[in-house]
């Protein structure tokens, strides 16, 4: 009882200061949407809102007064980075002028401090700070908020801690102070050197007197009198002054710390070298052109795009003389409403100096080899890194998110808008969802797919200047009831980590996810030198991670009597890592869905990381990922098999039977519709569609090679009518980044070569002219000189590992006594799955038509058995319906076994076998000895 009484006494004690509760946003807390809402005196700050808070559009709130004092996010992040080097024994930080949370959020996201105290005397501003910390994903409890006067708190903390709530009493030896006070007073803006004694409402003496008991850092105006700051240093100690530059303005910071802390900062500088290569391109661009964040207002730029679009009175489609302009991070799709066109939207092109974004919808007509450009008064604004997907209804395509930047990439903007495209009419419709947290947040690099009436969205990233925040949230959109769902998954359920640039493919029971890219926290050891020798220090850094795991998203529809707002039931299930996956692991390898498979192309693997940068290896290999069996198989291009004499026309080429031509398929469907025998389809005459105009335009001859396109990553893939189309992509050489401007086609049934639809030379990359003045880049300049001297060498060099990988591919396709036990077991399992699944199997050199003709009765029996298991009586179906569904099952099996049968074809062709015939089916099994038939 006594123990309980002491607790009650503590809780009921009248402490003069307590931790603040969660404050509600009031009328003075504003989130301005447009410049017309903003008071005139803060409009220039509103124009730079994405530099102040990069996630402004995600729900950042500020009072009007807070706009004048908030620290811009890049500066706040750099200050937090510099404060990282404080004495390692200092683990608590007090932000005595918390404001709208700019500095406090940066300190929290740095991960350096176990606890942060943020003090703000204005309740409305404090409410904004709490809201903004939540927007940036700061974990609850990391920041302790105080509503009150910081000078009173510091006085009580040092002199009368018993007057504070126990949660506000700190270990002074483990605490440092950061102060970004209000700047004002006579001469603050006009004086070339500002007298800090005149700073209002708190001058330099007031601040230093209040904080001198603890190590502290002051964030002061750029014109501050450095001599006044220097006088603050006690005997035997030094003060470090750091100047911050942003958008042409300097700001000075007075920072007092010990000699040990200074050594730690040097160690931090050494750790920064690990990421130097990744920042090199952006640094050069900054040197060449400078930041444009100050003189480019993204809101005005996007508004101008809107005004230009409104000038279009209707949807207009224009035939183009040439293909679209080169671009990266666009989206390519096979048109879902017809089988003769591709859709291309958006993207960006960066030449080393300026970035250009697109929002044009381009249509490629396959049969006519013709590009058309669509303009519309209502289309998504220019963007890249967005995602789109077709829906269960083939009349619609859905698009979400993406990013846009100023021309010099000084400021970025992420979209959170959602659009629907009708491919037949080319009309865009923006889907509006009201309410906060009722739809996905702004992002890039996410992926989308579909299942029944639902659109599935997962992952992506948000760039917050200081770091890239990767996302792991799942969203599902109901295309019938027009509502987003964010399923609440059990905490113990295994689910994918946060990532972007992954593969998300449709499945009859949901969706499958594979791979991806992210950056994860890691602790590295760095050396720091001292008079006593060198010792080790630890540094938390973000390192790249290429994911190679696989998940299945199992979905089931809500009950029939459920309300319209009832979400589907979903569950993540982790699968084993796919067998025979591409090795080494690679980022930027894109994949397209094709009849139960994922077709993968390209990618990049970071080979070595050094102070000079990162060496990378690029790929142009093709793989087929069998989703059900979770196994990769390489796809190789092969020359067509020579046509035999007197061979029928439909059997041209070694794999001519692999895919029936269009007329043959039409005859098959006509036979199924009329109930005729499939063996008599050659006698069926096809009628031409009356509404299909005859196109007299000659189709140009397109070169065909037996090599896939050049090595690259992030190429755009689409599959239309069993043909894989590969568009664009990116390649890096040194500091240069090349965007490919080409389109290729590969027949997935025949694999008889890579057809070049168009290709144009890669445009030049703009280099910085003042690199020679940077002594730190001497080694890099030498490397660039060597590259210039070697211009006679081809730009696209083969992979250093190519020979070994080719050997590995050959070995993996044949039995090997020296192979590992795991590989042997995997191969055995795959063969068993193919042979023992109880279904009819295709034979080598057998086309889809021949396979179905031979096994039609078996497939009809398989279908009827399956229907009975589902409670459906086959007798209720017509013969036409049964044959049609049986043909679909046989076609699915033909594609499922395609890689294995192709390997058998190659082995038999190498042995001189070009055809496999069943003697029993020919009716001459007893006509001669078996030995003669085997020749």
ZALUMMI-762521 format. One record per residue (C-alpha): residue in three letters; x, y, z. Coordinates in pm, whole numbers, plus 50000, padded with zeros to 5 digits. Layout:
<atoms>
ALA/X/Y/Z
...
</atoms>
This chain:
<atoms>
UNK/50000/50000/50000
UNK/50287/50233/50076
UNK/50442/50173/49735
UNK/50116/50249/49560
UNK/50073/50561/49768
UNK/50413/50692/49662
UNK/50322/50645/49296
UNK/49997/50832/49342
UNK/50182/51107/49522
UNK/50426/51144/49237
UNK/50153/51162/48977
UNK/49950/51416/49170
UNK/50244/51638/49266
UNK/50217/51996/49144
UNK/50524/52008/48918
UNK/50584/52342/48754
UNK/50664/52179/48418
UNK/50542/51853/48266
UNK/50571/51678/47930
UNK/50313/51814/47689
UNK/50017/51606/47581
UNK/49922/51571/47216
UNK/49797/51915/47113
UNK/49515/51940/46853
UNK/49558/52151/46541
UNK/49358/52472/46571
UNK/49246/52744/46329
UNK/49588/52912/46329
UNK/49754/52589/46211
UNK/49741/52608/45834
UNK/49826/52384/45541
UNK/49813/52611/45238
UNK/49728/52441/44908
UNK/49790/52732/44669
UNK/49953/53073/44661
UNK/49613/53246/44648
UNK/49551/53132/45008
UNK/49884/53258/45146
UNK/49930/53601/45311
UNK/50148/53828/45100
UNK/50430/53851/45354
UNK/50499/53476/45354
UNK/50438/53399/44986
UNK/50811/53388/44910
UNK/50854/53128/45185
UNK/50557/52930/45052
UNK/50724/52923/44711
UNK/51014/52739/44877
UNK/50796/52509/45088
UNK/50949/52189/44947
UNK/51292/52313/45054
UNK/51155/52385/45400
UNK/50962/52056/45429
UNK/51006/51813/45141
UNK/50696/51621/45257
UNK/50485/51936/45268
UNK/50210/51780/45057
UNK/50180/51489/45300
UNK/50009/51711/45558
UNK/50268/51949/45704
UNK/50108/52231/45908
UNK/50254/52564/46024
UNK/50134/52882/46181
UNK/50194/53200/45983
UNK/50466/53309/46228
UNK/50643/52973/46202
UNK/50721/53030/45832
UNK/50971/53302/45931
UNK/51171/53092/46178
UNK/51168/52734/46051
UNK/51506/52593/45944
UNK/51502/52463/45583
UNK/51516/52086/45574
UNK/51853/52051/45393
UNK/52016/52283/45648
UNK/51848/52109/45940
UNK/51970/51774/45807
UNK/52326/51904/45769
UNK/52321/52048/46121
UNK/52201/51712/46254
UNK/52478/51545/46058
UNK/52741/51777/46207
UNK/52603/51731/46557
UNK/52643/51357/46503
UNK/53014/51399/46584
UNK/52954/51520/46940
UNK/53110/51336/47232
UNK/52977/50979/47219
UNK/52887/51001/47588
UNK/52639/51276/47504
UNK/52312/51096/47423
UNK/52046/51355/47510
UNK/51975/51671/47306
UNK/51759/51969/47403
UNK/51615/52177/47118
UNK/51531/52488/47319
UNK/51348/52665/47034
UNK/51148/52378/46883
UNK/50923/52586/46656
UNK/50740/52388/46388
UNK/50976/52094/46440
UNK/51228/52135/46157
UNK/51543/52077/46364
UNK/51385/51836/46612
UNK/51266/51609/46330
UNK/51612/51608/46167
UNK/51776/51517/46499
UNK/51523/51237/46554
UNK/51571/51092/46205
UNK/51950/51095/46242
UNK/51928/50812/46496
UNK/52214/50966/46698
UNK/52023/51061/47014
UNK/51848/50830/47256
UNK/51625/51115/47366
UNK/51531/51460/47235
UNK/51361/51737/47435
UNK/51182/51995/47216
UNK/51053/52313/47382
UNK/50800/52557/47232
UNK/50608/52829/47415
UNK/50326/52870/47157
UNK/50062/52595/47180
UNK/49956/52619/46814
UNK/50313/52599/46689
UNK/50375/52301/46916
UNK/50067/52128/46772
UNK/50213/52182/46425
UNK/50548/52037/46532
UNK/50385/51725/46675
UNK/50185/51678/46355
UNK/50490/51729/46133
UNK/50697/51477/46329
UNK/50423/51222/46269
UNK/50423/51304/45896
UNK/50798/51230/45883
UNK/50753/50900/46063
UNK/50928/50991/46389
UNK/50858/50713/46636
UNK/50643/50813/46937
UNK/50851/50877/47247
UNK/51170/50974/47063
UNK/51084/51342/47110
UNK/50955/51467/47446
UNK/50758/51786/47387
UNK/50742/52070/47642
UNK/50495/52357/47625
UNK/50666/52641/47805
UNK/50955/52886/47824
UNK/51295/52732/47750
UNK/51485/52971/47982
UNK/51265/52874/48276
UNK/51313/52506/48195
UNK/51692/52539/48179
UNK/51700/52730/48507
UNK/51497/52460/48682
UNK/51691/52176/48518
UNK/52023/52312/48645
UNK/51923/52469/48975
UNK/51588/52321/49089
UNK/51529/51987/48911
UNK/51284/51875/49184
UNK/51032/52123/49041
UNK/51027/51932/48713
UNK/50827/51621/48634
UNK/51055/51316/48668
UNK/51040/51260/48290
UNK/51199/51603/48237
UNK/51495/51555/48475
UNK/51807/51481/48272
UNK/52165/51369/48329
UNK/52352/51694/48262
UNK/52674/51511/48182
UNK/52500/51331/47895
UNK/52318/51637/47759
UNK/52391/51893/47487
UNK/52186/52196/47381
UNK/52090/52317/47037
UNK/51942/52665/47006
UNK/51803/52826/46692
UNK/51666/53148/46843
UNK/51448/53407/46668
UNK/51655/53648/46460
UNK/51563/54015/46477
UNK/51666/54358/46595
UNK/51824/54675/46448
UNK/52060/54604/46162
UNK/51978/54234/46133
UNK/51899/54261/45760
UNK/52085/54581/45668
UNK/52423/54557/45849
UNK/52709/54389/45669
UNK/52828/54259/46008
UNK/52550/54207/46258
UNK/52612/54306/46622
UNK/52483/54007/46819
UNK/52432/54231/47123
UNK/52139/54387/46933
UNK/51973/54056/46842
UNK/51611/54043/46966
UNK/51434/53915/47164
UNK/51740/53729/47300
UNK/52092/53855/47241
UNK/52410/53649/47237
UNK/52488/53719/47603
UNK/52141/53604/47714
UNK/52177/53277/47524
UNK/52529/53198/47635
UNK/52458/53279/47998
UNK/52160/53042/48002
UNK/52344/52754/47835
UNK/52708/52784/47946
UNK/52670/52507/48203
UNK/52636/52255/47914
UNK/52797/52203/47575
UNK/52580/52388/47329
UNK/52542/52488/46965
UNK/52387/52817/46849
UNK/52232/52867/46506
UNK/52289/53236/46425
UNK/52244/53479/46132
UNK/52491/53459/45841
UNK/52619/53813/45908
UNK/52701/53749/46276
UNK/53015/53913/46417
UNK/53260/53623/46443
UNK/53474/53817/46692
UNK/53186/53830/46940
UNK/53142/53455/46907
UNK/53515/53391/46960
UNK/53511/53579/47292
UNK/53275/53317/47434
UNK/53543/53049/47437
UNK/53671/52970/47788
UNK/54042/52944/47851
UNK/54202/52647/47681
UNK/53904/52563/47464
UNK/53813/52646/47106
UNK/53490/52729/46932
UNK/53415/52588/46589
UNK/53218/52806/46349
UNK/53049/52637/46054
UNK/52890/52831/45769
UNK/52600/52676/45582
UNK/52521/52768/45223
UNK/52182/52712/45068
UNK/52041/52883/44759
UNK/52303/53156/44775
UNK/52256/53245/45142
UNK/52508/53176/45419
UNK/52422/53103/45779
UNK/52670/53078/46065
UNK/52658/52842/46357
UNK/52847/52879/46681
UNK/52936/52539/46813
UNK/53130/52474/47134
UNK/53272/52129/47193
UNK/53578/51951/47324
UNK/53888/51838/47135
UNK/53768/51478/47149
UNK/53447/51576/46974
UNK/53648/51741/46700
UNK/53839/51418/46641
UNK/53511/51231/46621
UNK/53398/51474/46353
UNK/53709/51391/46150
UNK/53618/51024/46177
UNK/53272/51112/46053
UNK/53424/51289/45755
UNK/53620/50978/45670
UNK/53302/50773/45683
UNK/53138/51009/45436
UNK/53387/50902/45171
UNK/53204/50570/45144
UNK/52911/50744/44978
UNK/53113/50989/44771
UNK/53063/50798/44449
UNK/52686/50803/44481
UNK/52676/51181/44526
UNK/52930/51260/44254
UNK/52688/51318/43969
UNK/52465/51549/44174
UNK/52772/51738/44301
UNK/52897/51801/43948
UNK/52557/51923/43839
UNK/52549/52160/44135
UNK/52894/52296/44045
UNK/52800/52346/43683
UNK/52465/52514/43713
UNK/52397/52574/44083
UNK/52079/52500/44271
UNK/51755/52625/44123
UNK/51544/52576/44435
UNK/51530/52951/44497
UNK/51439/53077/44151
UNK/51208/52791/44044
UNK/50868/52759/44207
UNK/50744/52406/44132
UNK/50389/52511/44212
UNK/50401/52776/43941
UNK/50569/52539/43695
UNK/50302/52272/43742
UNK/50028/52535/43728
UNK/50166/52649/43392
UNK/50146/52290/43268
UNK/49782/52284/43375
UNK/49708/52605/43187
UNK/49874/52470/42874
UNK/49671/52149/42890
UNK/49346/52340/42930
UNK/49409/52496/42589
UNK/49338/52158/42431
UNK/48966/52150/42364
UNK/48942/51775/42313
UNK/49142/51455/42296
UNK/49356/51469/41982
UNK/49560/51189/41829
UNK/49836/51285/41584
UNK/50053/51061/41369
UNK/50422/51121/41449
UNK/50706/51126/41197
UNK/50944/50967/41446
UNK/50935/50778/41778
UNK/50893/50968/42107
UNK/51182/51159/42260
UNK/51422/50948/42472
UNK/51318/50903/42833
UNK/51380/50697/43145
UNK/51148/50588/43429
UNK/50848/50589/43194
UNK/50580/50318/43176
UNK/50511/50085/42883
UNK/50209/49858/42853
UNK/50046/49629/42601
UNK/49711/49789/42528
UNK/49449/49577/42710
UNK/49165/49656/42470
UNK/49334/49535/42151
UNK/49630/49317/42051
UNK/49797/49553/41807
UNK/49924/49849/42008
UNK/50149/49955/42295
UNK/50094/50243/42538
UNK/50383/50464/42655
UNK/50338/50740/42914
UNK/50558/50993/43096
UNK/50922/50960/43190
UNK/51218/51195/43226
UNK/51538/51271/43041
UNK/51849/51402/43219
UNK/52157/51503/43018
UNK/52386/51580/43312
UNK/52269/51940/43339
UNK/51894/51968/43295
UNK/51604/51731/43355
UNK/51295/51728/43135
UNK/50973/51551/43231
UNK/50696/51429/43000
UNK/50324/51364/43024
UNK/50253/51266/42666
UNK/50063/50945/42589
UNK/50220/50769/42292
UNK/50054/50482/42102
UNK/50262/50240/41894
UNK/50073/50049/41624
UNK/50258/49721/41580
UNK/50126/49617/41238
UNK/50181/49960/41079
UNK/50502/50043/41269
UNK/50347/50381/41348
UNK/50365/50613/41649
UNK/50081/50843/41750
UNK/50087/51113/42018
UNK/49775/51189/42222
UNK/49705/51534/42370
UNK/49425/51585/42619
UNK/49280/51874/42822
UNK/49272/51646/43127
UNK/49587/51436/43164
UNK/49828/51368/43452
UNK/50100/51631/43489
UNK/50458/51548/43376
UNK/50621/51281/43590
UNK/50851/50983/43612
UNK/50882/50689/43849
UNK/50504/50640/43851
UNK/50327/50304/43821
UNK/50028/50186/43621
UNK/49842/49863/43559
UNK/49555/49733/43358
UNK/49246/49619/43548
UNK/49027/49312/43544
UNK/48810/49519/43314
UNK/49021/49551/42995
UNK/48868/49889/42917
UNK/49062/50067/43192
UNK/49421/50140/43297
UNK/49503/50288/43640
UNK/49801/50516/43722
UNK/49928/50641/44060
UNK/50203/50871/44189
UNK/50544/50954/44047
UNK/50781/51245/44086
UNK/50870/51577/43925
UNK/51166/51808/43975
UNK/51292/52149/43875
UNK/51514/52147/43562
UNK/51838/52138/43764
UNK/51691/51889/44013
UNK/51727/52133/44303
UNK/51371/52068/44422
UNK/51161/51752/44403
UNK/50790/51690/44420
UNK/50615/51355/44471
UNK/50263/51298/44341
UNK/49979/51128/44526
UNK/49715/51157/44252
UNK/49525/50862/44103
UNK/49412/50840/43740
UNK/49211/50613/43512
UNK/49274/50587/43138
UNK/49032/50446/42883
UNK/49267/50315/42610
UNK/48994/50296/42348
UNK/48896/50664/42376
UNK/49234/50789/42514
UNK/49047/50979/42787
UNK/49192/51038/43135
UNK/48982/51068/43451
UNK/49122/51179/43788
UNK/48986/50974/44077
UNK/48939/51189/44386
UNK/48930/51032/44733
UNK/48848/51268/45020
UNK/48988/51244/45369
UNK/49334/51214/45520
UNK/49484/50865/45527
UNK/49210/50744/45293
UNK/49449/50687/45004
UNK/49821/50611/44954
UNK/50073/50882/45031
UNK/50287/51045/44762
UNK/50565/50820/44635
UNK/50780/50697/44347
UNK/50925/50359/44260
UNK/50615/50167/44375
UNK/50449/49886/44180
UNK/50088/49804/44094
UNK/49899/49503/43961
UNK/49539/49378/43956
UNK/49321/49096/44086
UNK/48957/49066/43987
UNK/48797/49407/44057
UNK/49087/49531/44271
UNK/49405/49731/44206
UNK/49700/49636/44431
UNK/49969/49893/44524
UNK/50276/49828/44737
UNK/50600/49998/44845
UNK/50797/50277/44680
UNK/50995/50559/44836
UNK/50981/50924/44940
UNK/51286/51147/44903
UNK/51324/51373/45209
UNK/51654/51537/45100
UNK/51847/51398/45397
UNK/51741/51042/45330
UNK/51521/50832/45112
UNK/51237/50677/45306
UNK/51134/50340/45168
UNK/50776/50226/45217
UNK/50619/49888/45296
UNK/50250/49976/45303
UNK/49988/49781/45110
UNK/49689/49951/44946
UNK/49399/49797/44755
UNK/49156/49996/44539
UNK/48806/49868/44462
UNK/48731/49969/44101
UNK/48359/49901/44149
UNK/48296/50097/44469
UNK/48580/50351/44420
UNK/48735/50316/44764
UNK/49090/50252/44888
UNK/49164/49992/45155
UNK/49477/49971/45371
UNK/49455/49621/45522
UNK/49555/49593/45887
UNK/49783/49290/45892
UNK/49869/49094/46210
UNK/50198/49221/46362
UNK/50340/48868/46375
UNK/50270/48801/46008
UNK/50575/48786/45782
UNK/50554/49057/45521
UNK/50790/49220/45272
UNK/51039/49478/45394
UNK/51021/49833/45265
UNK/51154/49854/44908
UNK/51113/50000/44562
UNK/51179/49884/44203
UNK/51056/49533/44270
UNK/50840/49295/44065
UNK/50467/49266/44136
UNK/50281/49024/43908
UNK/49916/48915/43898
UNK/49809/48570/44013
UNK/49472/48397/43999
UNK/49462/48401/44380
UNK/49620/48743/44440
UNK/49970/48861/44346
UNK/50336/48764/44375
UNK/50625/48992/44474
UNK/50993/48937/44395
UNK/51314/49131/44456
UNK/51354/49506/44487
UNK/51596/49769/44612
UNK/51631/49974/44930
UNK/51889/50128/45161
UNK/51918/49992/45514
UNK/52098/50110/45828
UNK/52432/49952/45904
UNK/52713/50017/46153
UNK/53063/50050/46007
UNK/53402/50084/46170
UNK/53608/50394/46084
UNK/53961/50482/46189
UNK/54033/50802/46379
UNK/54382/50922/46453
UNK/54504/51082/46775
UNK/54830/51158/46951
UNK/54809/50821/47121
UNK/54771/50637/46792
UNK/54472/50527/46589
UNK/54157/50376/46729
UNK/53823/50258/46595
UNK/53495/50446/46595
UNK/53152/50333/46487
UNK/52934/50512/46235
UNK/52577/50442/46131
UNK/52539/50460/45755
UNK/52280/50360/45494
UNK/52399/50090/45256
UNK/52228/49961/44939
UNK/52040/49634/44962
UNK/51923/49430/44664
UNK/51636/49208/44776
UNK/51607/48854/44639
UNK/51316/48727/44848
UNK/50971/48630/44726
UNK/50621/48674/44874
UNK/50274/48562/44776
UNK/49980/48792/44853
UNK/49682/48561/44898
UNK/49348/48734/44851
UNK/48985/48632/44883
UNK/48676/48835/44809
UNK/48440/48947/45088
UNK/48120/48747/45147
UNK/47838/48799/44900
UNK/47622/48969/45164
UNK/47898/49208/45278
UNK/47859/49584/45252
UNK/48025/49765/44956
UNK/48297/49904/45183
UNK/48408/49561/45302
UNK/48771/49501/45200
UNK/48894/49171/45060
UNK/49080/48936/45294
UNK/49455/48945/45234
UNK/49755/48764/45376
UNK/50127/48777/45295
UNK/50295/48437/45266
UNK/50671/48416/45232
UNK/50790/48177/44961
UNK/51124/48008/44923
UNK/51382/48194/44720
UNK/51332/48108/44353
UNK/51551/47828/44221
UNK/51814/47906/43958
UNK/51770/48281/44013
UNK/51992/48519/43812
UNK/52339/48532/43963
UNK/52476/48770/44082
UNK/52175/48948/44227
UNK/52089/49260/44033
UNK/51891/49576/44078
UNK/51693/49740/43799
UNK/51603/49405/43640
UNK/51251/49457/43507
UNK/50991/49187/43456
UNK/50667/49153/43258
UNK/50389/48899/43309
UNK/50322/48641/43038
UNK/50085/48346/43083
UNK/50187/48234/43429
UNK/50548/48346/43389
UNK/50752/48655/43452
UNK/50993/48750/43173
UNK/51299/48924/43322
UNK/51557/49135/43138
UNK/51872/49334/43224
UNK/51982/49473/43558
UNK/52294/49601/43731
UNK/52516/49456/44003
UNK/52747/49676/44211
UNK/53080/49494/44198
UNK/53310/49708/44411
UNK/53279/50023/44617
UNK/53577/50247/44688
UNK/53657/50608/44765
UNK/53657/50682/44393
UNK/53304/50554/44353
UNK/53132/50232/44263
UNK/53209/49985/43985
UNK/52903/49823/43836
UNK/52834/49530/43607
UNK/52539/49549/43368
UNK/52342/49266/43209
UNK/52126/49192/42907
UNK/52022/48835/42984
UNK/51666/48705/42949
UNK/51503/48477/43207
UNK/51160/48321/43245
UNK/51032/48287/43602
UNK/50772/48012/43636
UNK/50554/48158/43910
UNK/50387/47836/44025
UNK/50709/47632/44042
UNK/50909/47935/44160
UNK/51199/47861/43927
UNK/51399/48070/43678
UNK/51507/47939/43339
UNK/51738/48129/43102
UNK/51597/48223/42762
UNK/51846/48212/42477
UNK/51800/48328/42120
UNK/51855/48061/41852
UNK/51861/48068/41475
UNK/51548/47918/41314
UNK/51575/47552/41219
UNK/51614/47503/40846
UNK/51287/47415/40679
UNK/51264/47056/40556
UNK/51173/46988/40197
UNK/50802/46939/40135
UNK/50734/47059/40488
UNK/50398/47233/40531
UNK/50409/47610/40563
UNK/50297/47617/40926
UNK/50607/47421/41030
UNK/50871/47667/40914
UNK/51168/47698/41150
UNK/51297/47490/41439
UNK/51038/47643/41665
UNK/50786/47734/41399
UNK/50539/47515/41584
UNK/50613/47693/41908
UNK/50358/47960/41822
UNK/50081/47929/41564
UNK/50039/48228/41333
UNK/49734/48448/41351
UNK/49533/48273/41081
UNK/49598/47933/41234
UNK/49472/48050/41572
UNK/49165/48205/41413
UNK/49091/47875/41243
UNK/49124/47696/41577
UNK/48875/47932/41741
UNK/48641/47901/41444
UNK/48656/47522/41472
UNK/48575/47539/41841
UNK/48284/47776/41781
UNK/48132/47562/41503
UNK/48206/47228/41670
UNK/48416/47110/41374
UNK/48710/46874/41415
UNK/49041/47046/41484
UNK/49203/46813/41232
UNK/48994/46972/40955
UNK/49074/47336/41033
UNK/49288/47374/40721
UNK/48964/47355/40518
UNK/48801/47642/40714
UNK/48796/47971/40525
UNK/48832/48285/40732
UNK/48622/48593/40666
UNK/48794/48929/40689
UNK/48648/49173/40937
UNK/48438/49429/40756
UNK/48533/49714/40987
UNK/48908/49652/40956
UNK/49052/49878/40685
UNK/49313/49736/40455
UNK/49647/49898/40526
UNK/49851/49947/40211
UNK/50140/50103/40399
UNK/50446/49884/40339
UNK/50611/49757/40654
UNK/50982/49832/40657
UNK/51235/49557/40689
UNK/51361/49546/41045
UNK/51708/49406/41119
UNK/51718/49091/41332
UNK/52015/48989/41543
UNK/52083/48682/41753
UNK/52196/48896/42047
UNK/51964/49069/42295
UNK/51978/49451/42331
UNK/52283/49613/42490
UNK/52337/49577/42863
UNK/52120/49815/43068
UNK/51895/49846/43371
UNK/51542/49977/43427
UNK/51432/49899/43072
UNK/51055/49909/43013
UNK/50897/49577/42914
UNK/50560/49488/42764
UNK/50426/49168/42611
UNK/50165/49182/42338
UNK/50048/48874/42149
UNK/50338/48660/42283
UNK/50598/48916/42168
UNK/50826/49084/42424
UNK/50896/49454/42362
UNK/51201/49616/42529
UNK/51206/49996/42539
UNK/51486/50224/42657
UNK/51671/50181/42982
UNK/51982/50328/43142
UNK/52354/50254/43124
UNK/52633/50413/43330
UNK/52997/50458/43239
UNK/53206/50641/43497
UNK/53011/50950/43597
UNK/52804/50946/43281
UNK/52449/50823/43259
UNK/52309/50723/42920
UNK/51941/50691/42841
UNK/51878/50449/42554
UNK/51647/50554/42275
UNK/51541/50225/42115
UNK/51272/49959/42091
UNK/51322/49586/42030
UNK/51089/49288/41986
UNK/51147/48919/42070
UNK/50898/48645/41983
UNK/50870/48444/42305
UNK/50734/48142/42121
UNK/51005/48116/41860
UNK/51295/48301/42028
UNK/51430/48328/41674
UNK/51610/48661/41714
UNK/51584/49016/41843
UNK/51409/49252/41601
UNK/51521/49615/41604
UNK/51212/49833/41561
UNK/51409/50155/41599
UNK/51727/50279/41759
UNK/51878/50627/41772
UNK/52220/50740/41896
UNK/52258/50823/42263
UNK/52282/51198/42322
UNK/52591/51353/42479
UNK/52629/51394/42854
UNK/52713/51746/42975
UNK/53027/51748/43190
UNK/53136/52005/43449
UNK/53410/52240/43327
UNK/53574/52314/43663
UNK/53657/51959/43771
UNK/54028/52027/43723
UNK/54019/52276/44011
UNK/53909/52010/44257
UNK/54216/51845/44404
UNK/54011/51564/44554
UNK/53905/51454/44206
UNK/54253/51417/44052
UNK/54228/51041/44039
UNK/53883/51065/43883
UNK/54016/51304/43617
UNK/54292/51057/43533
UNK/54031/50789/43485
UNK/53829/51020/43262
UNK/54140/51097/43052
UNK/54201/50727/43007
UNK/53841/50685/42894
UNK/53881/50967/42640
UNK/54200/50812/42501
UNK/54013/50486/42462
UNK/53723/50626/42261
UNK/53790/50376/41987
UNK/53666/50108/42223
UNK/53293/50029/42202
UNK/53071/50199/42461
UNK/52902/49874/42555
UNK/53169/49636/42675
UNK/53085/49275/42754
UNK/53063/49171/43116
UNK/53385/49053/43279
UNK/53190/48757/43412
UNK/53028/48667/43083
UNK/53245/48367/43005
UNK/53195/48218/43347
UNK/52822/48284/43337
UNK/52790/48123/42996
UNK/52973/47819/43126
UNK/52745/47811/43426
UNK/52439/47831/43201
UNK/52560/47542/42991
UNK/52640/47331/43295
UNK/52306/47407/43459
UNK/52116/47276/43156
UNK/52290/46937/43164
UNK/52345/46678/43440
UNK/52677/46720/43618
UNK/52841/46480/43855
UNK/53035/46762/44018
UNK/52730/46979/44079
UNK/52630/47065/44434
UNK/52377/46852/44619
UNK/52134/47143/44636
UNK/52139/47197/44260
UNK/52085/46828/44194
UNK/51787/46818/44426
UNK/51635/47129/44267
UNK/51671/46985/43917
UNK/51521/46654/44024
UNK/51228/46830/44186
UNK/51157/47037/43877
UNK/51163/46738/43644
UNK/50936/46547/43877
UNK/50691/46836/43883
UNK/50686/46849/43504
UNK/50642/46475/43447
UNK/50432/46362/43741
UNK/50159/46626/43760
UNK/49916/46390/43588
UNK/49847/46626/43298
UNK/49923/46570/42929
UNK/50272/46693/42838
UNK/50381/46869/42517
UNK/50643/46701/42303
UNK/50951/46858/42147
UNK/50879/47049/41824
UNK/50502/47032/41891
UNK/50297/47345/41832
UNK/50003/47449/42046
UNK/49760/47331/41781
UNK/49926/46991/41745
UNK/49940/46951/42123
UNK/49567/47017/42160
UNK/49469/46799/41867
UNK/49662/46509/42022
UNK/49534/46560/42378
UNK/49190/46719/42330
UNK/48996/46431/42486
UNK/49227/46424/42789
UNK/49191/46796/42848
UNK/48814/46775/42824
UNK/48820/46500/43087
UNK/49052/46711/43309
UNK/48815/47006/43272
UNK/48502/46810/43358
UNK/48669/46656/43665
UNK/48771/47003/43782
UNK/48421/47139/43729
UNK/48265/46859/43932
UNK/48505/46931/44220
UNK/48380/47290/44211
UNK/48017/47177/44221
UNK/47949/47261/43855
UNK/47782/47001/43638
UNK/47955/46978/43297
UNK/47624/46864/43147
UNK/47497/47221/43189
UNK/47762/47350/42947
UNK/47759/47338/42568
UNK/48014/47137/42373
UNK/48156/47464/42240
UNK/48214/47596/42595
UNK/48380/47272/42705
UNK/48614/47264/42404
UNK/48702/47632/42443
UNK/48795/47595/42811
UNK/48983/47272/42741
UNK/49186/47453/42475
UNK/49271/47728/42726
UNK/49394/47467/42974
UNK/49613/47301/42710
UNK/49757/47636/42604
UNK/49839/47722/42965
UNK/50021/47387/43000
UNK/50208/47441/42671
UNK/50351/47769/42796
UNK/50416/47630/43145
UNK/50647/47362/43002
UNK/50798/47588/42737
UNK/51149/47622/42885
UNK/51192/47250/42955
UNK/51064/47150/42611
UNK/51290/47408/42447
UNK/51591/47255/42624
UNK/51490/46910/42497
UNK/51449/47045/42145
UNK/51799/47188/42152
UNK/51949/46863/42280
UNK/51765/46656/42019
UNK/51850/46898/41740
UNK/52216/46881/41840
UNK/52186/46503/41806
UNK/52038/46537/41457
UNK/51674/46488/41559
UNK/51438/46743/41403
UNK/51101/46582/41459
UNK/50935/46350/41709
UNK/50646/46141/41576
UNK/50430/45882/41751
UNK/50414/45570/41536
UNK/50095/45458/41705
UNK/49924/45782/41607
UNK/50044/45747/41248
UNK/49901/45396/41233
UNK/50219/45228/41102
UNK/50364/45095/41425
UNK/50389/44743/41285
UNK/50504/44829/40935
UNK/50876/44799/40999
UNK/51132/44731/41267
UNK/51186/44991/41535
UNK/51552/45028/41449
UNK/51477/45184/41111
UNK/51238/45433/41269
UNK/51497/45560/41514
UNK/51735/45696/41250
</atoms>
